[in-house]
């Protein structure tokens, strides 16, 4: 109600209020969202196992192993409880001793498998373009104590397999591939899975083939496959007289049913991930200080993750500042993988800068930023994420055209 006889206020210029900054996304959306097969299909496969009471490491697991072996063109596929347990058991079943060369730029589970076996991790540098293990760095690190090399198909980008294979043969070393990201990848047109002594895949919810939890080992080595089948069952091949120090790394029938139902989705997922990667590249191309992972001609990556590298000397802000600014727009990102293993508490003691300074690893890891990528992510969302990054790079904040 107006106050009568009130003293009139002095007139002041009318200034329109500044418009509220509108976020690109009103709400935060998922960084990862697995596409799962229809539950009815999964349960239809699982029902017979459930009714029989054989719910672990039985008929469905065997069917999944056979289907994967056929798909990848490999002799043996051994299902396990996780990629990590698979790595642990492969190192044990191959009787690896002494030093194991592996990249520092990887998820630390790769190193955990080495430590769990009482082995010494020796960290190799990564290549500046592909971000996979550098064969030249591996060569410099080989000593009489070296017994194995572990390569990692980073984000699904295949390693330089021919060069690593030549090194392993020349020095009589075991060659193992951490293929956690690579189900659906190809090296020179050949499916990843049949290289080295063994390749180990992950089937966790962030991967393109999902079983909930789980993994599998692929190999052409009859003896290794037999030892692995015993090792995943505490080392017991059925005689109640363990031949290898194993553990319980069996896959359940329900996990296998989920994997079998999801196999037909993998090719579609790989295509979609590659489409999203191409959209990011196209929309962000030419931005100073922004670099992309390079995939060799003839190879195919799953792009399990899509990461860019921010060079803080050229880009207007650091990687961490960019991540914070994107989060302010409700865009969640990750730093896969930072810090690198040789900078982590558990592994610092094994870092030997006098042998290999790991300068490329430090540079890549310190600038790595992983963007949302999954098959149900709409094109519009991908473009808006790219637009937000372009705004960060632009002095005047002009948006990136996303036609």
C-alpha positions in Angstrom: 0.0 0.0 0.0 1.5 3.4 -0.9 2.4 5.7 1.9 0.6 9.1 1.8 2.7 12.3 1.9 5.9 10.3 1.6 9.0 12.3 0.5 9.6 11.5 -3.1 12.8 9.8 -3.9 15.4 11.4 -6.1 15.1 10.2 -9.6 18.0 8.0 -10.8 18.7 6.8 -14.3 17.0 3.5 -15.0 19.5 0.7 -15.7 18.2 -2.6 -17.1 19.4 -5.4 -15.0 22.1 -7.6 -16.5 20.6 -10.8 -18.0 21.3 -13.9 -15.9 24.0 -16.1 -17.4 22.2 -19.0 -18.9 23.9 -22.3 -18.7 24.2 -24.4 -21.8 22.6 -27.3 -19.8 19.9 -26.6 -17.3 20.7 -29.8 -15.5 23.8 -32.0 -15.3 23.6 -35.1 -17.5 25.3 -38.4 -17.2 29.0 -38.7 -18.1 28.5 -42.3 -19.0 25.3 -44.2 -19.6 25.7 -47.9 -20.7 23.2 -49.2 -23.3 22.0 -52.5 -22.0 20.2 -55.3 -23.8 16.5 -56.0 -23.1 16.2 -57.6 -19.7 13.7 -60.1 -21.0 16.3 -61.4 -23.4 18.8 -61.7 -20.6 16.4 -63.5 -18.3 15.3 -65.8 -21.1 18.9 -67.0 -21.4 19.5 -67.1 -17.7 16.4 -69.0 -16.7 17.6 -72.5 -17.5 20.8 -72.0 -15.5 18.8 -70.7 -12.6 16.4 -73.6 -12.7 19.2 -76.1 -12.8 21.1 -74.4 -9.9 24.3 -74.1 -12.0 24.7 -70.4 -11.7 28.4 -69.9 -11.9 30.9 -70.9 -14.6 28.6 -73.3 -16.5 26.9 -73.5 -19.9 26.3 -69.8 -20.5 29.9 -68.9 -19.7 31.0 -71.6 -22.2 28.6 -70.1 -24.8 30.0 -66.6 -24.2 33.6 -67.9 -24.5 32.8 -69.6 -27.8 31.0 -66.6 -29.2 33.8 -64.2 -28.3 36.5 -66.6 -29.7 34.6 -66.9 -33.0 34.1 -63.2 -33.2 37.7 -62.3 -32.6 39.1 -65.2 -34.6 41.1 -66.6 -31.6 41.7 -70.2 -30.4 40.8 -69.7 -26.7 38.7 -67.3 -24.7 38.7 -67.7 -20.9 36.0 -65.8 -19.0 37.0 -64.3 -15.6 35.5 -62.1 -12.9 37.3 -58.9 -14.1 40.0 -57.6 -16.3 42.2 -57.1 -13.3 41.8 -60.7 -12.1 42.6 -61.7 -15.7 45.8 -59.7 -15.8 46.8 -61.1 -12.4 46.2 -64.7 -13.5 47.9 -64.3 -16.9 51.1 -63.0 -15.2 50.9 -65.9 -12.8 50.1 -68.6 -15.4 53.0 -67.4 -17.6 55.4 -67.7 -14.7 56.5 -64.1 -15.1 59.4 -63.1 -12.8 61.5 -60.0 -12.2 60.7 -56.8 -14.0 57.6 -56.0 -16.2 57.6 -53.0 -18.5 54.3 -51.2 -18.8 53.1 -47.6 -19.5 52.7 -45.2 -16.7 49.8 -43.6 -18.6 47.1 -46.2 -17.8 44.6 -47.1 -15.2 46.4 -48.2 -12.1 44.8 -51.7 -12.2 47.4 -52.6 -14.8 50.1 -51.9 -12.3 48.1 -53.6 -9.5 48.3 -56.9 -11.3 52.1 -56.6 -11.5 52.5 -55.8 -7.8 50.0 -58.5 -6.7 52.4 -61.0 -8.3 55.4 -59.7 -6.5 56.9 -58.3 -9.7 58.6 -54.9 -10.2 56.8 -52.4 -12.5 59.1 -50.5 -14.8 57.4 -47.5 -16.4 57.7 -46.7 -20.1 56.8 -43.4 -21.8 53.9 -43.0 -24.2 53.9 -41.8 -27.7 52.9 -38.1 -28.1 50.3 -38.7 -30.9 48.6 -42.0 -30.0 49.2 -41.9 -26.2 50.0 -45.6 -26.3 53.2 -47.2 -25.0 56.3 -46.1 -26.9 58.2 -49.1 -28.3 61.4 -47.0 -28.3 61.0 -46.3 -24.6 60.4 -50.0 -24.0 63.6 -50.9 -25.8 65.6 -48.6 -23.7 64.3 -50.2 -20.5 64.9 -53.8 -21.3 67.5 -55.5 -19.0 68.4 -59.0 -18.1 65.8 -58.7 -15.3 62.9 -58.0 -17.8 60.6 -60.9 -18.4 57.4 -59.3 -19.8 55.9 -56.3 -21.6 52.3 -55.1 -21.0 50.9 -52.8 -23.7 47.6 -50.9 -23.2 45.2 -50.1 -26.0 44.5 -46.7 -24.6 40.8 -45.7 -24.9 40.6 -48.6 -27.5 43.4 -47.2 -29.7 45.6 -50.2 -30.6 49.3 -50.2 -29.5 52.1 -50.4 -32.1 51.8 -54.1 -32.0 54.3 -55.0 -34.8 57.1 -53.1 -33.0 56.2 -54.6 -29.6 56.0 -58.0 -31.1 59.5 -57.7 -32.6 60.9 -56.6 -29.3 59.4 -59.4 -27.4 60.7 -62.0 -29.9 64.2 -60.5 -30.0 64.5 -60.5 -26.2 62.4 -63.6 -25.5 59.9 -61.7 -23.4 56.2 -62.4 -22.7 53.9 -59.9 -24.4 50.6 -59.1 -22.8 48.0 -56.6 -23.8 45.6 -54.8 -21.5 42.7 -54.6 -23.9 40.2 -53.4 -21.3 39.0 -50.7 -23.6 39.4 -52.5 -26.9 36.6 -55.0 -27.5 35.6 -53.9 -31.0 39.0 -52.4 -31.9 41.0 -53.4 -34.9 44.7 -53.3 -35.7 45.5 -53.1 -39.4 42.0 -54.5 -40.1 42.3 -57.4 -37.7 40.2 -57.6 -34.5 42.2 -56.9 -31.4 42.3 -60.1 -29.3 44.8 -62.4 -31.1 48.0 -60.5 -30.4 50.9 -61.3 -28.0 50.7 -64.2 -25.6 47.4 -63.0 -24.3 44.9 -60.0 -24.4 42.7 -59.2 -21.4 39.4 -57.4 -21.8 37.0 -55.7 -19.4 33.2 -56.1 -19.4 32.4 -53.5 -16.7 29.6 -51.0 -17.2 31.8 -48.3 -18.8 32.8 -50.7 -21.6 31.0 -51.4 -25.0 30.3 -55.0 -24.1 28.8 -55.1 -20.6 28.3 -58.0 -18.2 28.0 -55.9 -15.1 31.4 -57.0 -13.9 33.7 -59.5 -15.7 36.3 -59.9 -18.3 38.0 -62.5 -20.5 41.4 -63.5 -21.7 42.0 -64.4 -25.3 45.0 -66.5 -26.4 46.3 -68.9 -28.9 48.4 -70.8 -26.4 46.8 -74.1 -25.4 48.9 -74.5 -22.2 48.2 -71.0 -21.1 44.4 -71.4 -21.6 44.4 -74.7 -19.6 46.3 -73.1 -16.8 44.0 -70.1 -16.8 40.9 -72.2 -16.5 42.4 -73.8 -13.5 43.7 -70.5 -12.0 40.3 -68.9 -12.1 39.0 -71.8 -10.0 41.6 -71.4 -7.2 44.1 -73.2 -9.3 42.1 -76.5 -9.3 41.5 -78.1 -12.8 39.1 -80.6 -11.2 41.5 -82.9 -9.4 41.3 -81.1 -6.1 45.1 -80.8 -6.4 45.9 -77.2 -7.5 48.6 -76.9 -10.1 48.9 -73.1 -10.0 48.3 -70.5 -7.3 45.0 -69.2 -8.4 42.0 -67.5 -6.9 38.2 -67.3 -7.3 37.9 -65.4 -10.6 34.9 -67.3 -12.1 32.2 -65.6 -14.0 28.6 -66.1 -13.0 25.9 -67.4 -15.4 23.9 -64.2 -15.1 26.9 -62.1 -16.1 27.4 -64.4 -19.1 23.7 -64.1 -20.1 24.0 -60.3 -20.0 27.1 -60.5 -22.2 25.5 -62.9 -24.7 22.5 -60.6 -25.1 24.8 -57.6 -25.6 27.1 -59.0 -28.2 24.9 -58.0 -31.1 24.9 -54.4 -29.9 28.7 -54.0 -30.0 29.2 -53.0 -33.7 26.5 -50.4 -33.4 28.1 -49.0 -30.3 31.5 -48.8 -31.9 30.1 -47.0 -34.9 28.3 -44.5 -32.7 31.3 -43.8 -30.5 33.3 -43.2 -33.7 30.6 -40.8 -35.0 30.7 -38.9 -31.7 34.5 -38.7 -31.8 34.4 -37.3 -35.4 31.9 -34.7 -34.3 34.1 -33.6 -31.4 37.1 -33.4 -33.8 35.3 -31.6 -36.5 33.7 -29.0 -34.1 36.9 -28.4 -32.1 39.4 -28.5 -35.0 41.7 -25.5 -35.2 41.4 -24.4 -31.6 44.9 -23.4 -30.5 46.2 -25.5 -27.6 43.8 -28.4 -28.2 45.1 -31.7 -29.4 43.4 -35.1 -30.2 44.5 -38.7 -30.0 45.7 -40.0 -33.3 44.5 -43.3 -34.7 46.8 -45.0 -37.2 45.5 -45.6 -40.7 44.0 -49.1 -40.9 43.3 -49.2 -37.2 39.9 -48.7 -35.5 39.4 -47.5 -31.9 36.3 -48.2 -29.9 36.7 -44.7 -28.3 35.7 -46.2 -25.0 36.7 -42.8 -23.8 37.1 -39.6 -25.9 39.8 -37.4 -24.5 41.4 -34.1 -25.6 44.7 -32.7 -24.5 44.9 -29.1 -23.3 48.2 -27.3 -23.7 48.1 -24.7 -20.9 50.9 -22.7 -22.7 48.6 -22.0 -25.6 45.0 -22.6 -24.5 43.7 -19.7 -22.4 43.4 -21.8 -19.2 44.7 -24.9 -17.6 43.0 -28.3 -17.9 41.7 -28.0 -14.3 40.3 -24.6 -14.9 38.6 -25.8 -18.1 37.1 -28.7 -16.2 35.8 -26.4 -13.5 34.3 -24.0 -16.1 32.6 -26.9 -18.0 31.2 -28.2 -14.7 29.7 -24.7 -14.2 27.8 -25.4 -17.4 26.6 -28.7 -16.0 29.1 -30.6 -18.2 30.9 -33.3 -16.2 34.4 -34.4 -17.5 37.1 -36.8 -16.2 40.8 -36.8 -16.2 41.6 -40.3 -17.7 44.3 -40.8 -16.6 45.8 -38.3 -14.1 48.0 -38.5 -12.2 50.0 -41.1 -14.2 51.1 -44.1 -12.2 54.7 -43.0 -11.6 53.3 -40.0 -9.7 50.9 -42.0 -7.5 51.7 -42.9 -3.9 51.8 -46.6 -4.4 54.1 -46.4 -7.4 56.4 -43.5 -6.9 59.1 -45.8 -5.4 59.4 -47.5 -8.8 59.9 -44.3 -10.8 63.5 -44.1 -12.1 63.9 -40.8 -14.0 67.5 -41.5 -14.7 66.4 -44.5 -16.8 63.4 -43.0 -18.4 62.2 -39.4 -17.4 58.6 -40.0 -18.8 58.4 -36.4 -20.1 55.7 -37.2 -22.7 53.6 -39.1 -20.1 53.7 -36.1 -17.7 52.8 -33.7 -20.5 49.9 -35.7 -21.8 48.5 -36.7 -18.4 48.7 -33.1 -17.0 46.5 -31.8 -19.9 44.2 -34.7 -20.5 40.4 -34.1 -20.3 37.9 -36.8 -21.1 34.5 -35.7 -22.6 31.2 -37.5 -22.4 30.9 -40.3 -25.0 28.3 -43.0 -25.1 26.0 -44.4 -27.8 22.8 -42.8 -26.5 24.3 -39.3 -26.3 22.4 -37.0 -28.7 24.2 -35.1 -31.5 22.8 -31.9 -30.0 24.4 -32.6 -26.7 27.8 -33.4 -28.3 27.7 -30.1 -30.2 26.8 -28.1 -27.1 29.7 -29.7 -25.2 32.0 -28.7 -28.1 30.4 -25.2 -28.1 31.2 -24.8 -24.4 34.9 -25.7 -25.0 35.1 -23.4 -28.0 33.8 -20.5 -25.8 36.5 -21.2 -23.3 39.1 -20.9 -26.0 37.5 -17.7 -27.4 38.4 -14.2 -26.0 35.0 -12.9 -26.9 33.1 -15.9 -25.9 31.5 -16.5 -29.3 29.8 -19.8 -29.6 30.9 -22.6 -32.0 28.6 -23.1 -34.9 27.1 -26.5 -34.7 25.0 -27.0 -37.8 
